[in-house]
Amino acid sequence: MRHPDPPARQDWPPRPGDPVEALALLTRLPVGRWHRAPRGAAAAWAWPLAGAIVGGLAGASGWAALALGLPPGAAAALALGVGALLTGALHEDGLADCADGLGGGRDRTHALSIMADSRIGSFGAVALGLTLLLRWSLVASLLAGGAGWGALVAAGAISRWPMALLLWALPPARDGGLARGIGRPGTPTLVLGGALALGLGLLAAGPAAAAAMLAAGLWALIWTWRVRVRLGGQTGDACGAAQQGAEIAVLLVLAARV
């Protein structure tokens, strides 16, 4: 059953406060004093900027660890930990919930009920463990090769765009939830966000970011199709899983170029 779309928001033109909106939504950074009326997905064009800030701070912690003499593995673990603290592990939680729901759900209704449960099951634990291990190994390799900071900035920026794509492409899968409250971005907002993600990636990681953007886009298309087939629409958890998969895709491409 397709639920009616949430009320449309005035999402164009972009507003100067949208980057603060993006930080308030996607991070735990203390931006409340500058945060005004929420615009939800209308500010989705600025999500890559929020991701770049998270990636930059995580990368800076990894670089500082290396400068203090810690090995790349320890520095990578520290960088990932800082990233999780900055976001409240929001995206990792979505990945685990999606793995449980899609892996253990008999049908759409059952899958959505599993995803609404805050407990992590076997599928979620395995997915979270494997993706963390993969991200750690990639970040360690990038830090050892001297490309860690730029790669994490690029990965943070580019990986936030697939979340907007999922919201744009699919209706909400359930009546409530974070994704439904955020709404759906318009096409100009989506395009601007993609351009910003690519631009930030190129500035941070060089020409390789173009290939990384393509890899993230391919993952986003595959994930959008999978979510549509299994759930009939998007959820906040599905957006989190979209970000995690895109981040891995970007790191894979950039690590292969080191």
ROSE-419309 format. One record per residue: residue number from 1; residue in three letters; x, y, z of N, C-alpha, C in turn. Coordinates in Angstrom, 1 decimal. Example, Ala and Ser with C-alpha at 12.3 -4.5 7.8 and 13.67 -1.06 7.14 Angstrom:
BEGIN
1 ALA 13.2 -5.7 7.8 12.3 -4.5 7.8 13.2 -3.3 7.8 $
2 SER 12.8 -2.2 7.1 13.7 -1.1 7.1 12.9 0.0 7.9 $
END
This chain:
BEGIN
1 MET 0.8 -1.2 0.0 0.0 0.0 0.0 0.9 1.2 0.0 $
2 ARG 0.7 2.1 -0.9 1.4 3.4 -1.0 0.7 4.4 -0.1 $
3 HIS 1.5 5.0 0.8 0.9 6.1 1.6 1.0 7.4 0.9 $
4 PRO 0.0 8.3 1.1 0.1 9.6 0.5 1.4 10.3 0.8 $
5 ASP 1.8 11.1 -0.2 3.0 11.9 0.0 2.8 12.9 1.1 $
6 PRO 3.9 13.3 1.9 3.7 14.3 2.9 3.5 15.7 2.2 $
7 PRO 3.0 16.6 2.9 2.8 18.0 2.3 4.0 18.5 1.6 $
8 ALA 3.9 19.2 0.5 5.0 19.8 -0.2 5.6 20.9 0.6 $
9 ARG 6.9 21.1 0.6 7.6 22.2 1.2 8.1 23.2 0.2 $
10 GLN 8.2 24.4 0.5 8.8 25.4 -0.3 10.3 25.2 -0.3 $
11 ASP 10.9 24.5 -1.3 12.3 24.1 -1.2 13.2 24.8 -2.2 $
12 TRP 12.6 25.8 -2.9 13.5 26.5 -3.9 13.0 28.0 -3.9 $
13 PRO 14.0 28.9 -3.8 15.4 28.7 -3.9 16.0 28.3 -2.6 $
14 PRO 17.3 27.9 -2.6 18.0 27.6 -1.4 18.1 28.8 -0.5 $
15 ARG 18.2 28.5 0.8 18.3 29.6 1.8 19.6 29.6 2.5 $
16 PRO 20.1 30.7 3.0 21.4 30.8 3.7 21.5 29.9 4.9 $
17 GLY 20.3 29.6 5.5 20.3 28.8 6.8 20.3 27.3 6.5 $
18 ASP 20.3 26.9 5.2 20.2 25.5 5.0 21.4 24.7 5.4 $
19 PRO 22.6 25.2 5.3 23.7 24.4 5.9 23.6 24.2 7.4 $
20 VAL 23.1 25.1 8.1 22.9 24.9 9.6 21.8 23.9 9.8 $
21 GLU 20.7 23.9 8.9 19.7 22.9 9.0 20.2 21.5 8.7 $
22 ALA 21.2 21.4 7.8 21.8 20.1 7.5 22.6 19.6 8.6 $
23 LEU 23.3 20.5 9.3 24.1 20.1 10.4 23.2 19.7 11.6 $
24 ALA 22.2 20.4 11.8 21.2 20.1 12.9 20.6 18.7 12.7 $
25 LEU 20.3 18.4 11.5 19.6 17.1 11.2 20.6 15.9 11.2 $
26 LEU 21.8 16.1 10.6 22.6 15.0 10.4 23.8 14.8 11.4 $
27 THR 23.9 15.8 12.3 25.0 15.7 13.2 24.5 16.1 14.6 $
28 ARG 25.5 15.9 15.6 25.2 16.4 16.9 26.0 17.6 17.3 $
29 LEU 26.5 18.3 16.3 27.2 19.5 16.5 26.2 20.6 17.1 $
30 PRO 26.7 21.4 18.1 25.8 22.3 18.8 25.5 23.6 17.9 $
31 VAL 24.6 23.4 17.0 24.2 24.5 16.1 22.8 25.0 16.4 $
32 GLY 22.2 24.6 17.6 20.9 24.9 17.9 20.6 26.4 17.9 $
33 ARG 21.5 27.2 18.4 21.3 28.7 18.6 21.1 29.4 17.2 $
34 TRP 21.6 28.7 16.1 21.5 29.3 14.8 20.4 28.6 14.0 $
35 HIS 19.8 27.6 14.5 18.8 26.8 13.8 17.4 27.4 13.9 $
36 ARG 16.9 27.8 12.8 15.5 28.4 12.8 14.5 27.4 12.4 $
37 ALA 13.5 27.8 11.6 12.4 26.9 11.2 12.9 25.7 10.4 $
38 PRO 12.7 24.5 10.7 13.2 23.3 10.0 12.6 23.3 8.6 $
39 ARG 13.4 23.0 7.6 13.0 22.9 6.2 13.1 21.5 5.7 $
40 GLY 13.6 20.5 6.5 13.6 19.1 6.1 14.4 18.9 4.8 $
41 ALA 13.8 18.2 3.9 14.4 17.8 2.6 14.6 19.0 1.7 $
42 ALA 14.0 20.1 2.0 14.2 21.3 1.2 15.7 21.8 1.4 $
43 ALA 16.3 21.4 2.5 17.7 21.8 2.7 18.7 20.7 2.3 $
44 ALA 18.2 19.7 1.6 19.0 18.5 1.2 20.2 18.8 0.3 $
45 TRP 20.1 20.0 -0.4 21.3 20.3 -1.2 22.5 20.6 -0.3 $
46 ALA 22.3 20.9 0.9 23.4 21.2 1.8 23.9 20.0 2.6 $
47 TRP 23.2 18.8 2.5 23.7 17.6 3.2 25.1 17.3 2.9 $
48 PRO 25.6 17.4 1.6 27.0 17.1 1.3 28.0 18.0 2.1 $
49 LEU 27.6 19.2 2.3 28.4 20.1 3.1 28.5 19.6 4.5 $
50 ALA 27.4 19.2 5.1 27.5 18.6 6.5 28.3 17.4 6.5 $
51 GLY 28.2 16.5 5.5 29.1 15.3 5.4 30.5 15.7 5.3 $
52 ALA 30.8 16.7 4.5 32.2 17.1 4.4 32.8 17.6 5.7 $
53 ILE 32.0 18.3 6.5 32.5 18.8 7.8 32.8 17.6 8.7 $
54 VAL 31.8 16.6 8.7 32.0 15.4 9.5 33.3 14.7 9.1 $
55 GLY 33.4 14.5 7.8 34.6 13.8 7.2 35.9 14.6 7.5 $
56 GLY 35.8 15.9 7.4 37.0 16.7 7.7 37.5 16.6 9.2 $
57 LEU 36.5 16.6 10.1 36.9 16.5 11.5 37.4 15.1 11.8 $
58 ALA 36.7 14.1 11.2 37.2 12.7 11.4 38.6 12.5 10.9 $
59 GLY 38.8 13.0 9.6 40.1 12.9 9.0 41.2 13.7 9.8 $
60 ALA 40.8 14.8 10.4 41.8 15.6 11.2 42.2 14.8 12.4 $
61 SER 41.3 14.1 13.0 41.6 13.3 14.2 42.6 12.1 13.8 $
62 GLY 42.3 11.5 12.6 43.2 10.5 12.1 44.6 11.0 11.8 $
63 TRP 44.7 12.2 11.2 46.0 12.8 10.9 46.7 13.2 12.2 $
64 ALA 46.0 13.7 13.2 46.6 14.0 14.5 47.2 12.7 15.1 $
65 ALA 46.4 11.6 15.0 46.9 10.4 15.6 48.2 9.9 15.0 $
66 LEU 48.3 10.0 13.6 49.5 9.7 12.9 50.6 10.6 13.4 $
67 ALA 50.4 11.9 13.5 51.4 12.8 13.9 51.9 12.5 15.3 $
68 LEU 51.1 11.9 16.1 51.6 11.6 17.5 52.3 10.2 17.5 $
69 GLY 52.4 9.6 16.3 53.2 8.3 16.3 52.3 7.1 16.3 $
70 LEU 51.0 7.2 16.3 50.2 6.0 16.3 50.2 5.3 15.0 $
71 PRO 50.0 4.0 14.9 50.0 3.3 13.6 48.7 3.6 12.8 $
72 PRO 48.7 3.4 11.5 47.5 3.8 10.7 46.3 3.1 11.2 $
73 GLY 46.4 1.8 11.6 45.2 1.1 12.1 44.5 1.8 13.3 $
74 ALA 45.3 2.2 14.2 44.8 2.9 15.4 44.2 4.3 15.0 $
75 ALA 44.9 5.0 14.1 44.4 6.3 13.6 43.1 6.1 12.9 $
76 ALA 43.0 5.1 12.1 41.7 4.8 11.4 40.6 4.6 12.3 $
77 ALA 40.8 3.8 13.4 39.8 3.5 14.4 39.4 4.8 15.0 $
78 LEU 40.3 5.6 15.4 40.0 6.9 16.0 39.2 7.8 15.1 $
79 ALA 39.5 7.8 13.8 38.8 8.6 12.8 37.3 8.2 12.7 $
80 LEU 37.2 6.9 12.6 35.8 6.3 12.5 35.0 6.6 13.8 $
81 GLY 35.7 6.5 14.9 35.0 6.8 16.2 34.5 8.2 16.3 $
82 VAL 35.4 9.1 15.9 35.0 10.5 15.9 33.8 10.8 14.9 $
83 GLY 33.9 10.2 13.8 32.7 10.3 12.8 31.4 9.8 13.4 $
84 ALA 31.5 8.7 14.1 30.3 8.1 14.7 29.8 9.0 15.9 $
85 LEU 30.7 9.6 16.6 30.3 10.5 17.7 29.6 11.8 17.1 $
86 LEU 30.2 12.3 16.1 29.6 13.5 15.5 28.2 13.3 14.9 $
87 THR 27.9 12.1 14.4 26.6 11.8 13.8 25.7 11.1 14.8 $
88 GLY 26.2 10.7 16.0 25.4 9.9 16.8 25.2 8.5 16.3 $
89 ALA 26.1 8.0 15.4 26.0 6.7 14.7 24.6 6.6 14.0 $
90 LEU 24.1 7.7 13.5 22.8 7.7 12.9 22.7 6.8 11.7 $
91 HIS 23.7 6.9 10.9 23.7 6.1 9.6 24.0 4.6 9.9 $
92 GLU 24.9 4.3 10.8 25.2 3.0 11.2 24.0 2.3 11.7 $
93 ASP 23.2 3.0 12.5 22.0 2.4 13.1 21.0 2.1 12.0 $
94 GLY 20.9 2.9 11.0 20.0 2.7 9.8 20.4 1.4 9.1 $
95 LEU 21.7 1.3 8.9 22.3 0.1 8.2 21.9 -1.2 8.9 $
96 ALA 22.1 -1.2 10.2 21.8 -2.4 11.0 20.3 -2.7 10.9 $
97 ASP 19.5 -1.7 11.1 18.0 -2.0 11.0 17.6 -2.5 9.7 $
98 CYS 18.2 -1.9 8.6 17.8 -2.4 7.3 18.3 -3.8 7.0 $
99 ALA 19.5 -4.2 7.5 20.0 -5.5 7.4 19.0 -6.5 8.1 $
100 ASP 18.6 -6.2 9.3 17.7 -7.0 10.0 16.4 -7.1 9.3 $
101 GLY 15.8 -6.0 8.8 14.5 -6.0 8.2 14.5 -6.7 6.9 $
102 LEU 15.4 -6.4 6.0 15.5 -7.0 4.7 16.0 -8.4 4.7 $
103 GLY 16.8 -8.7 5.7 17.3 -10.1 5.8 16.4 -11.0 6.5 $
104 GLY 15.7 -10.6 7.5 14.8 -11.4 8.2 13.3 -11.3 8.0 $
105 GLY 12.9 -10.2 7.2 11.5 -10.0 7.0 10.9 -10.9 6.0 $
106 ARG 9.7 -11.5 6.4 9.0 -12.4 5.4 8.4 -11.6 4.3 $
107 ASP 7.9 -10.5 4.6 7.3 -9.6 3.6 7.5 -8.2 4.0 $
108 ARG 6.8 -7.3 3.2 7.0 -5.8 3.4 6.6 -5.4 4.9 $
109 THR 5.5 -5.9 5.3 5.0 -5.5 6.6 5.9 -6.0 7.7 $
110 HIS 6.3 -7.2 7.6 7.2 -7.8 8.6 8.5 -7.1 8.6 $
111 ALA 9.1 -6.8 7.4 10.3 -6.1 7.4 10.3 -4.8 8.0 $
112 LEU 9.2 -4.0 7.8 9.1 -2.7 8.4 8.9 -2.8 9.9 $
113 SER 8.3 -3.8 10.4 8.1 -4.0 11.8 9.4 -4.3 12.5 $
114 ILE 10.3 -5.1 11.8 11.6 -5.4 12.3 12.4 -4.2 12.4 $
115 MET 12.4 -3.4 11.3 13.2 -2.2 11.2 12.8 -1.1 12.3 $
116 ALA 11.6 -1.2 12.7 11.1 -0.3 13.8 11.6 -0.7 15.2 $
117 ASP 12.0 -1.9 15.3 12.5 -2.4 16.6 14.0 -1.9 16.8 $
118 SER 14.2 -1.3 18.0 15.5 -0.7 18.2 16.6 -1.7 18.5 $
119 ARG 16.2 -3.0 18.8 17.2 -4.0 19.0 17.9 -4.4 17.7 $
120 ILE 19.1 -4.8 17.8 19.9 -5.3 16.6 19.9 -6.8 16.7 $
121 GLY 19.5 -7.4 15.5 19.5 -8.9 15.4 20.8 -9.4 14.7 $
122 SER 20.7 -10.6 14.3 21.9 -11.3 13.7 22.3 -10.6 12.4 $
123 PHE 21.4 -10.4 11.5 21.7 -9.8 10.3 22.3 -8.4 10.5 $
124 GLY 21.7 -7.6 11.4 22.2 -6.3 11.6 23.6 -6.3 12.2 $
125 ALA 23.9 -7.2 13.2 25.2 -7.3 13.8 26.3 -7.7 12.8 $
126 VAL 26.0 -8.6 11.9 26.9 -9.1 10.9 27.2 -7.9 9.9 $
127 ALA 26.1 -7.3 9.5 26.3 -6.2 8.5 27.1 -5.0 9.1 $
128 LEU 26.8 -4.7 10.3 27.5 -3.6 11.0 29.0 -3.9 11.2 $
129 GLY 29.2 -5.2 11.7 30.6 -5.6 11.9 31.4 -5.6 10.6 $
130 LEU 30.9 -6.2 9.6 31.6 -6.3 8.3 31.9 -4.9 7.7 $
131 THR 30.9 -4.1 7.7 31.1 -2.8 7.1 32.0 -1.9 7.9 $
132 LEU 32.0 -2.0 9.2 33.0 -1.3 10.0 34.4 -1.8 9.7 $
133 LEU 34.5 -3.1 9.6 35.8 -3.7 9.3 36.3 -3.2 8.0 $
134 LEU 35.5 -3.2 7.0 35.8 -2.8 5.7 36.2 -1.3 5.7 $
135 ARG 35.4 -0.5 6.3 35.7 1.0 6.4 37.0 1.2 7.1 $
136 TRP 37.3 0.5 8.2 38.5 0.6 8.9 39.7 0.3 8.1 $
137 SER 39.7 -0.8 7.4 40.8 -1.2 6.5 41.1 -0.2 5.4 $
138 LEU 40.0 0.3 4.8 40.2 1.3 3.8 40.7 2.6 4.3 $
139 VAL 40.2 3.1 5.4 40.7 4.3 6.0 42.2 4.2 6.4 $
140 ALA 42.5 3.0 7.0 43.9 2.8 7.4 44.8 2.8 6.2 $
141 SER 44.4 2.2 5.1 45.2 2.2 3.9 45.4 3.6 3.4 $
142 LEU 44.3 4.4 3.4 44.4 5.8 2.9 45.3 6.7 3.8 $
143 LEU 45.1 6.5 5.1 46.0 7.3 6.0 47.5 6.9 5.8 $
144 ALA 47.7 5.6 5.7 49.1 5.2 5.5 49.7 5.7 4.2 $
145 GLY 48.8 5.9 3.2 49.3 6.5 1.9 49.3 8.0 1.8 $
146 GLY 48.9 8.7 2.9 48.9 10.1 3.0 47.7 10.8 2.4 $
147 ALA 46.7 10.0 2.1 45.5 10.6 1.4 44.2 10.5 2.3 $
148 GLY 44.4 10.3 3.6 43.3 10.0 4.5 42.4 11.2 4.7 $
149 TRP 42.9 12.4 4.9 42.0 13.6 5.2 41.2 13.9 4.0 $
150 GLY 41.8 14.0 2.8 41.0 14.4 1.6 40.0 13.3 1.3 $
151 ALA 40.4 12.0 1.5 39.4 10.9 1.2 38.2 11.0 2.1 $
152 LEU 38.4 11.2 3.4 37.3 11.3 4.3 36.4 12.5 4.1 $
153 VAL 37.0 13.6 3.7 36.1 14.7 3.3 35.3 14.4 2.1 $
154 ALA 35.9 13.8 1.1 35.2 13.4 -0.2 34.1 12.4 0.1 $
155 ALA 34.5 11.4 0.9 33.5 10.3 1.2 32.4 10.9 2.0 $
156 GLY 32.7 11.8 3.0 31.6 12.4 3.7 30.6 13.2 2.9 $
157 ALA 31.2 14.0 1.9 30.3 14.8 1.1 29.5 14.0 0.1 $
158 ILE 30.2 13.1 -0.6 29.5 12.4 -1.7 28.5 11.4 -1.1 $
159 SER 28.8 10.8 0.0 27.9 9.8 0.6 26.6 10.3 1.1 $
160 ARG 26.5 11.6 1.3 25.2 12.2 1.8 24.2 12.5 0.7 $
161 TRP 24.7 12.5 -0.6 23.8 12.8 -1.7 22.8 11.6 -2.0 $
162 PRO 23.2 10.3 -1.9 22.3 9.3 -2.1 21.1 9.3 -1.2 $
163 MET 21.2 9.8 0.0 20.1 9.9 0.9 19.0 10.8 0.2 $
164 ALA 19.4 11.9 -0.3 18.5 12.8 -1.0 17.9 12.1 -2.2 $
165 LEU 18.7 11.4 -2.9 18.2 10.7 -4.1 17.1 9.7 -3.7 $
166 LEU 17.3 9.0 -2.6 16.3 8.0 -2.2 15.0 8.7 -1.8 $
167 LEU 15.1 9.8 -1.1 13.9 10.5 -0.7 13.2 11.1 -1.9 $
168 TRP 13.9 11.5 -2.9 13.4 12.1 -4.2 12.7 11.0 -5.0 $
169 ALA 13.3 9.8 -5.0 12.8 8.8 -6.0 11.6 8.0 -5.4 $
170 LEU 11.5 7.9 -4.1 10.5 6.9 -3.6 9.6 7.7 -2.6 $
171 PRO 8.3 7.2 -2.4 7.4 7.8 -1.4 7.8 7.2 -0.1 $
172 PRO 7.3 7.7 1.0 7.5 7.1 2.3 6.8 5.7 2.4 $
173 ALA 7.5 4.8 3.1 7.0 3.4 3.2 6.0 3.3 4.3 $
174 ARG 6.0 4.2 5.3 5.1 4.1 6.4 4.5 5.5 6.7 $
175 ASP 3.5 5.5 7.6 2.8 6.7 7.9 3.7 7.7 8.7 $
176 GLY 4.5 7.1 9.7 5.3 7.9 10.5 6.8 7.8 10.2 $
177 GLY 7.6 8.2 11.1 9.1 8.1 10.9 9.8 9.3 10.5 $
178 LEU 11.1 9.3 10.6 11.9 10.5 10.3 11.8 10.9 8.9 $
179 ALA 11.9 9.9 8.0 12.0 10.3 6.5 10.7 10.9 6.1 $
180 ARG 9.5 10.5 6.6 8.3 11.1 6.2 8.2 12.5 6.7 $
181 GLY 8.7 12.8 7.9 8.6 14.1 8.5 9.5 15.1 7.7 $
182 ILE 10.6 14.5 7.2 11.5 15.4 6.5 11.0 15.8 5.1 $
183 GLY 10.2 15.0 4.5 9.6 15.3 3.2 10.5 14.8 2.0 $
184 ARG 10.1 15.3 0.8 10.9 14.9 -0.4 11.4 16.1 -1.0 $
185 PRO 12.7 16.1 -1.4 13.3 17.2 -2.1 12.8 17.3 -3.5 $
186 GLY 12.8 18.6 -4.0 12.5 18.8 -5.4 13.7 18.5 -6.3 $
187 THR 13.5 18.4 -7.6 14.6 18.0 -8.5 15.7 19.1 -8.5 $
188 PRO 15.4 20.4 -8.5 16.5 21.3 -8.5 17.4 21.2 -7.2 $
189 THR 16.7 20.9 -6.1 17.5 20.6 -4.8 18.4 19.4 -5.0 $
190 LEU 17.8 18.4 -5.5 18.6 17.1 -5.7 19.8 17.4 -6.7 $
191 VAL 19.6 18.1 -7.7 20.7 18.4 -8.7 21.8 19.3 -8.1 $
192 LEU 21.3 20.3 -7.3 22.3 21.2 -6.7 23.1 20.4 -5.6 $
193 GLY 22.5 19.5 -4.9 23.2 18.7 -3.9 24.2 17.8 -4.6 $
194 GLY 23.8 17.2 -5.7 24.8 16.4 -6.5 26.0 17.1 -6.9 $
195 ALA 25.7 18.3 -7.5 26.8 19.2 -8.0 27.7 19.6 -6.8 $
196 LEU 27.1 19.9 -5.6 27.9 20.3 -4.5 28.8 19.1 -4.0 $
197 ALA 28.2 17.9 -4.0 28.9 16.7 -3.5 30.1 16.5 -4.4 $
198 LEU 29.9 16.6 -5.7 31.0 16.3 -6.7 32.1 17.4 -6.5 $
199 GLY 31.6 18.7 -6.4 32.6 19.7 -6.3 33.5 19.6 -5.0 $
200 LEU 32.8 19.3 -3.9 33.6 19.1 -2.7 34.5 17.9 -2.8 $
201 GLY 34.0 16.9 -3.4 34.9 15.7 -3.6 36.1 16.0 -4.4 $
202 LEU 35.9 16.7 -5.5 37.0 17.1 -6.4 38.0 18.0 -5.7 $
203 LEU 37.6 18.9 -4.9 38.5 19.8 -4.2 39.3 19.0 -3.1 $
204 ALA 38.6 18.0 -2.5 39.3 17.3 -1.4 40.2 16.2 -1.9 $
205 ALA 39.8 15.5 -2.9 40.5 14.2 -3.3 41.0 14.3 -4.8 $
206 GLY 40.7 15.3 -5.5 41.2 15.4 -6.9 40.3 14.7 -7.9 $
207 PRO 40.9 14.4 -9.1 40.1 13.9 -10.2 39.5 12.5 -9.8 $
208 ALA 40.1 11.8 -8.9 39.6 10.4 -8.6 38.2 10.5 -8.0 $
209 ALA 37.8 11.7 -7.5 36.5 11.9 -6.9 35.4 11.7 -7.9 $
210 ALA 35.7 12.0 -9.2 34.6 11.8 -10.2 34.3 10.3 -10.4 $
211 ALA 35.3 9.4 -10.4 35.0 8.0 -10.4 34.3 7.6 -9.1 $
212 ALA 34.7 8.2 -8.0 34.0 7.8 -6.7 32.6 8.2 -6.7 $
213 MET 32.3 9.4 -7.3 30.9 9.8 -7.4 30.1 8.9 -8.3 $
214 LEU 30.7 8.4 -9.4 30.0 7.4 -10.2 29.7 6.1 -9.4 $
215 ALA 30.7 5.7 -8.7 30.5 4.4 -7.9 29.4 4.6 -6.8 $
216 ALA 29.4 5.8 -6.2 28.3 6.1 -5.2 27.0 6.2 -5.9 $
217 GLY 26.9 6.8 -7.1 25.6 6.9 -7.8 25.1 5.5 -8.2 $
218 LEU 26.0 4.6 -8.6 25.6 3.2 -9.0 25.1 2.5 -7.8 $
219 TRP 25.7 2.6 -6.7 25.2 2.0 -5.5 23.8 2.6 -5.1 $
220 ALA 23.7 3.9 -5.3 22.4 4.5 -4.9 21.3 4.0 -5.8 $
221 LEU 21.5 3.8 -7.1 20.5 3.3 -8.0 20.1 1.9 -7.6 $
222 ILE 21.1 1.0 -7.3 20.9 -0.4 -6.9 20.1 -0.4 -5.6 $
223 TRP 20.5 0.4 -4.7 19.8 0.4 -3.4 18.4 0.9 -3.5 $
224 THR 18.2 1.9 -4.3 16.9 2.5 -4.5 15.9 1.4 -5.1 $
225 TRP 16.4 0.7 -6.0 15.6 -0.4 -6.6 15.3 -1.4 -5.6 $
226 ARG 16.3 -1.8 -4.8 16.1 -2.9 -3.8 15.1 -2.4 -2.7 $
227 VAL 15.2 -1.2 -2.3 14.2 -0.7 -1.3 12.8 -0.6 -1.9 $
228 ARG 12.7 -0.2 -3.1 11.4 -0.1 -3.7 10.7 -1.5 -3.8 $
229 VAL 11.5 -2.5 -4.2 11.0 -3.9 -4.4 10.6 -4.4 -3.0 $
230 ARG 11.4 -4.3 -2.0 11.1 -4.9 -0.7 10.2 -4.1 0.2 $
231 LEU 10.3 -2.8 0.2 9.5 -2.0 1.1 8.5 -1.2 0.5 $
232 GLY 8.5 -0.9 -0.8 7.6 -0.1 -1.5 7.8 1.4 -1.3 $
233 GLY 8.8 1.8 -0.6 9.1 3.2 -0.4 10.3 3.3 0.5 $
234 GLN 10.7 4.5 0.9 11.9 4.8 1.7 11.5 5.0 3.1 $
235 THR 12.5 4.8 3.9 12.5 5.1 5.4 13.8 5.8 5.8 $
236 GLY 13.8 6.3 7.0 15.0 6.9 7.5 16.1 5.9 7.6 $
237 ASP 15.8 4.6 8.0 16.8 3.6 8.1 17.4 3.3 6.7 $
238 ALA 16.6 3.3 5.7 17.0 3.1 4.3 18.0 4.2 3.9 $
239 CYS 17.7 5.4 4.3 18.6 6.5 4.0 19.9 6.3 4.6 $
240 GLY 19.9 5.9 5.9 21.2 5.6 6.6 22.0 4.6 5.9 $
241 ALA 21.3 3.5 5.5 22.1 2.4 4.7 22.6 2.9 3.4 $
242 ALA 21.8 3.8 2.8 22.3 4.4 1.5 23.6 5.2 1.7 $
243 GLN 23.7 5.9 2.8 24.9 6.7 3.1 26.1 5.8 3.4 $
244 GLN 25.8 4.7 4.2 26.9 3.8 4.5 27.5 3.1 3.2 $
245 GLY 26.6 2.6 2.4 27.0 1.9 1.2 27.8 2.9 0.3 $
246 ALA 27.3 4.1 0.2 28.0 5.1 -0.7 29.3 5.5 -0.2 $
247 GLU 29.4 5.6 1.2 30.8 5.9 1.8 31.8 4.8 1.5 $
248 ILE 31.3 3.6 1.6 32.2 2.5 1.3 32.6 2.5 -0.2 $
249 ALA 31.7 2.8 -1.1 32.0 2.8 -2.5 33.0 3.9 -2.8 $
250 VAL 32.9 5.1 -2.2 33.9 6.1 -2.4 35.2 5.7 -1.9 $
251 LEU 35.3 5.2 -0.7 36.6 4.8 -0.1 37.2 3.7 -0.9 $
252 LEU 36.4 2.8 -1.4 37.0 1.7 -2.3 37.7 2.3 -3.5 $
253 VAL 37.0 3.2 -4.2 37.6 3.9 -5.4 38.9 4.6 -5.0 $
254 LEU 38.8 5.4 -4.0 40.0 6.3 -3.6 41.1 5.4 -3.1 $
255 ALA 40.8 4.4 -2.3 41.9 3.5 -1.8 42.6 2.8 -3.0 $
256 ALA 41.9 2.5 -4.0 42.5 1.8 -5.2 43.4 2.7 -5.9 $
257 ARG 43.3 4.0 -5.7 44.1 5.0 -6.4 45.4 5.4 -5.6 $
258 VAL 45.5 5.0 -4.4 46.6 5.3 -3.5 47.8 4.5 -3.9 $
END
